[in-house]
Amino acid sequence: MKELNRVNEALSLSLLHLDEIDVNDDTGDKLVSDLHGLLGQRQHLLELLVADNEFDDREYLEQQLTLTQKYKLQASKVMRHRQDLLHSGKKSQRQINVYKTIDSNR
């Protein structure tokens, strides 16, 4: 359970940090990769807990389910936000290119 709690904490921090950094920041790619690894670790640890016949802490498992749903919502929010930032960045770049073309034609 200690390992799962550590992974949960790292997952929460990664999602928060990913939401705060600039979309053009290269550390975002590393954070996404780390996030993917943490999710895999979390899934594996949860599978071990569920398979353990001696583990009977229903409340703890319900907390983990709640956390899973929270992480799903956070990840979706972060993904939409980053997609919006990428889209607006591409739109701005197209506008800049149009102005450069107009300026070069003068």
C-alpha positions, 0 to 999 in steps of 0.5 A: 500500500505504501508503494501505491500511495507513493505512485498516487502522489507522483501521479497527482503531482505530474498531472498538476505540473503538466497542466501548468507548463507551457505546451511548447516546453520540452519537459511536457513530453517527459512528463507525459511519458512519466505519467504513462509509466506511473499509470502502468505502475498504479494499474499493476499495484491495484491488480496485485491488491485485488488478487490478494485474498488476504487483503480485505480493506474495502474502504481503501479499494473504494478510495482507489476507485475514487482516485481513479475517477479523479485522475481520469477527469484530470487527465481529460482536462489536461489533454483538452487544455493542451490540445486547445493550446496547440490549436491556438498556437498553430492558428497564431503561427498561420496568422504570422505566416500570412502577415509575413507573406503580405509583407514580403509582397510589398 
